[in-house]
Amino acid sequence: MKILIDHPLPFLLAHGGLQTQIERTKAALEGAGVEVEYLRWWDDSQKGGIIHFFGRPNPSHIDFAHAKGIKYVMSELLTGQGSRTGSQLKIQAGIEHILSKCIPAIFLANFRWDAYKKADAFIVLTEWEAEVTRILFKPDKKKLHVVPNGVEEEFFLNPEPLKQRGDELICTATITERKRVLELASAAVLAGVPVRILGKPYGEDDPYYRRLLDLASKSPELVRYGGGVSNRSELAQIYRSARGFVLLSTMESLSLSALEAAASGCPLFLSDLPWARCTFGESATYCPVAETRITAQALRAFYDQADLLPKPALPCRWSEVATQLVTIYRSL
């Protein structure tokens, strides 16, 4: 069994959690003894039994794969859709149904909805994403599988909580509007709570990123920006010593940073979105996506109570994720 991993957007153009998910998935599968390669679009001699596509492929790609006897597995991050309520999703499903009846097929092809009818297996990260997939795309239920992201072993070391956590909250995220990192920094200043922010922007000239740097320079005692941290052991230690982990994004599928913080025993303060409730239940603290004043009040309460909060639910290890994926591949 040989797996070919494919993805449409080059990592050099947009880093982030999906890049980490793809790279860790490949490494975990190789650790489980599976032969894995990235699909080389220029190499017509490359061989493989299964294509695992991260994203929503063109349905014609699936047809071509099937014509070659290659099975097709699809993993799409339903980030926007998964952040909507059940009522909103049902409205969206109704609109999609109407469009499918009224719009010529040549225009509908741009949505690539047929991929959910043609692929051999669909992998989602949470039970909530599975429900979103069922509502919007109505795939064959036997083809739908829930396999969460994993966390590396470094983050599971010394699982017992510290007797006394540090003074800073930690946020690790790409510096972009969707992650609301600037809004977090503004709330921290208003609440008088120190926060350390780690992550990179998509571009050094991004106005949102420049505004964050400006705020950090004006409030260095409360907002500390440190760029990205690539060393995994160092990052695990940062989580372990932080007072709490904060992620106030407007949309998520399943945050790898939150999983890493949870494995490190760091208390979690998250936007009140379905993915978070589905993953962490009562073992995390939640805040509505709201104006700065409301966020600041909730952030202050979380900061003051951090030593008393329970440990978050532990995530899967990547080795466990690989086992689940291999079971799905073999079933095909």
N, C-alpha and C positions, 0 to 999 in steps of 0.2 A: 504494500500500500504506500503510494507516494502522493503527498499533498502539495499542491501548487497554490501559494497565497497570492492574492491579487488585490489591488486597491488603486483607484483612479487619480488620487491627488499626491504629487511628489512631496515627500517629507520636507524637502528644503524650502517649500513654499508655505507650509503651515504645520508647525510642530504642535504637540499637545497630547492629550490623553489617548487619542486613537492611535497615534504612532507608538506609544508605549504599549498599548493593548496588542497591537500587531506584532511588535518585536518580542514581547514576553510570551505571546502565544506560540510563536515559532520556536523560541528557546525551550519552552515547556514541552512541546511535542517532540523535539529532538532529544530532550532528556528522558522522554518515555520510550525512546527507541524508534520513533517514526521518522521516515525520510521526508524532509520538507525543503522546498525551494520557493523563492519568490518567482512568480511567473515572469518569464522574459519575453516580452511581446515581440521582440525582433528575432527570436530563436525558433524556427519552425521544426527543429529536431528535438526540442524539449519534450520529455515524456512525463506523464502523471495520470493517476487514476481519479483524483478528485480535485476540483478547483474550489478553494474557500475564498469567496469574494467578500471583502469588507466594504460595505456600501450597498447601493441599489444598482445592480447592473442593467445594462441594456438587455431586454429579453432576447434579442437576436444572439447575444453572446452565449446565452444558455442553450439556445437551439444549436449553435455551432459546436458547443461542447458535447451535447448529447449525440450529435451526428458522428463525433469521434469516439463515442463510447465513454465519455468522461462525465462523472457525476458532478453536481453543482450544489455547493452549500453557500448560503447567503447570510451575512451578519450585518444588519443595518442599525446604526444608532438612531433611535427615534427620539432625538433630543427635544425637538420642538413639540411634536405630537405627545410625547410622554409627559410633558409639563402641563398639559391641559386637563380639565376636569372631565368626568365621564359624560356630562351633558354636552360639553363642547365637542367632544369626540363624536358623539352620536349625530350632532348637527353637521359636523364635517363629513361623516360617512354618508349622510343624506344628500349633501351637496355633490359629493363624488358620484353617487348613484345617478343623480339627475344629469350630471355632466357626461357620464358614460353612455347615456341614452340620447343626448342631444348634440354632442360634438363629434365631428368626423374622426375616424380612427387615426388618421394621420396626425392630428393634433393631440389626441389622447396619448400617443406614443411617447410624447415628451415627459409624461408623468411616470412612465415605466411601471405602472401598476401590474402589468402582466408578469413581471418577475416573480410576484407572489403566487402565481399559478404554476409557473414552469420549473422553479428550482426544486431540487430533491430534498432539501432540508433548510429550515430557517432557525437561526440561533439568536435569541434575545438575552439580555442581561438580567432581567428581573421578571417576576410574575406580573408586575404592572405592565411592562412592555409587551408581555405575551397577550394581556388583555387588550392593549392598544392595537396590536397586530390583528387580533380577532375582530375587533370592532371595525377597523378601517379597511382591511384587505381580505378578510375571510379566507385564509389559506386552509389547506387540508390540516386538520388538527393533529393528525399523526406525524406531520412533518415539522411541527413547531416544538422547539426545545428551549428550555431555560438553562443557560450556563453562565454564571456570573464571571466577572473578572477576578483574577487572583492577586495575591500579594507575595513578594519575594520573602525568603526565609529571614533575611536580615531584620525585617520589621517585627518578627515574632520573638526575637531574642529578649530575655528578661521580661516575661509577660506580666509579672506582678507590678502593680502601680507604685509609683514613688510615694514616699511618706509626705513629701512636700514638693509640689510642682513649682516651676519657675514663675516669673512675673509676667511674661509676654504671652499673648495669644499668637497663634501661627496661622497664616493662610498661604497655601501653595496653589497657584493657579496661573494660567496664561493671563497676561495683562490685557484684557479686552472687555468691552462693555457688558457682554453676556455674563461674565464672572462677577461683575459689580465690585471690583477690587477698590476702585476709587471711592465708591459709596461706603464700603466698609471702613476705609481710612478716615473718611469724614465723620462717620458715626463714632469711631474710636476717639477722635479728637474731642467731639462733643461730650462723650461719656467719660473722658479722662482715663481711658483704658489703653495701655501700651500694646501695640500689635506689630508683628514682624511679617513682612510680605515677601514671598519668594516666588519667582516666576519671570518669564520673558514676554515681551510684546511680540506681535507679528512683524513689526517694523520699528526701528529706532525713532522715526519721525512721527509716529502715530500720535495724534493730539491727545487722546485719552491717556496714553502712557506719559506724555509730557506733563499733563495736569497732575498725575499721581506723583511724579518726581517733584513738582513744585510744592505740592502739599507736604510731602515728606521733608523737604528742605526747610519749610516754615514751622514744622512741628516735630523736630528730630527726637524729642524726648518721648513722643507717643507713637510716631509712625517711623518704622525702620524698614527700608527697602533694600534687599540684598541680592537682586538678580536671581538667577537659577542655581540650583544645587544638583549636580550630576552624580555625585558620590552617594550611593544608596545607603551605605552604613552611616555616613554623616547625616543624611536626611532622617534616618530612623532615630538617631540620637536627638535630633532637633525636636521631633515629635514627642519623644519620651520626656524631654525636659520642659516642654511648653506647658503653659497653664491650660490651654485648650486649643482646639482646631476650629477654624471658622471658614465656612464657604457659603456665601450669600447669593449665588448665581440665580438667574431667572430661569435657566433651562439646564437640565442635566439628563444623562442616561443612567450612568452609574459611576460616580466620581472615584477614580483611582486614588486620588489624594486622600479622600475621606476613608477609603478602605485601608490605606497605609497607616493613617493616623489611628484608626480603630485597632489595627493589629498591634500598634505600639502602646495601646492603653490610654490614648489621649482623649479626653472628653470632647464631644462633638457639638457644635452649634451650627445648624444648617438651615437653609431656606425651607419653608414648609411646603415641600413639593412631593408628589406621589412617589418618586423613586426613593427619596430619603425615608419616608414613613415605611415603605415596603421593605427596605433593606435593614433599617436599624430599629424600627418600632419604638418602644419606650426607653431604649438605651441611649438616645440622643436628645438634645434640646433643639426646638424648632422656633423659627422666627418668620413671620409673614414677609413677603416682598413688599416693603413699605417705605415711607419717607424717612429721612435721616433721623428725625427726632424719635420716632417709634423704634427704629433699629437701635439707636443709642441706648434707650431705656432697657431694651431686652439684652443688649450686649453687656451692659453694666451688671444686670442681675446674673447673667451667666458667669461673668468674671468673678463676682463675689462668691458664687456657690460652687465654683469648679472643683474644689477639694472634696466636696461632699457628693459629687455626682457619681453614678455607677459607671463601670467600664463599659464601653460599647460592645455590641455583639461582634465576635471575631469573624473575619471573612475567610474565604477559601484560600488555600495555598495554590500557586500555579501548577504544582504537580497534581493536585486534585482536579483542577480545570482540564489539564491534559487528559486525565483518565476519562472524564466525561465526554470530551471531544472524540477521543479514540473510539469509544463505544458508539457514538453517532456515526462516525465514518464507516466503521465495520458493518453497521446495520444497512449501509447502502450497497 
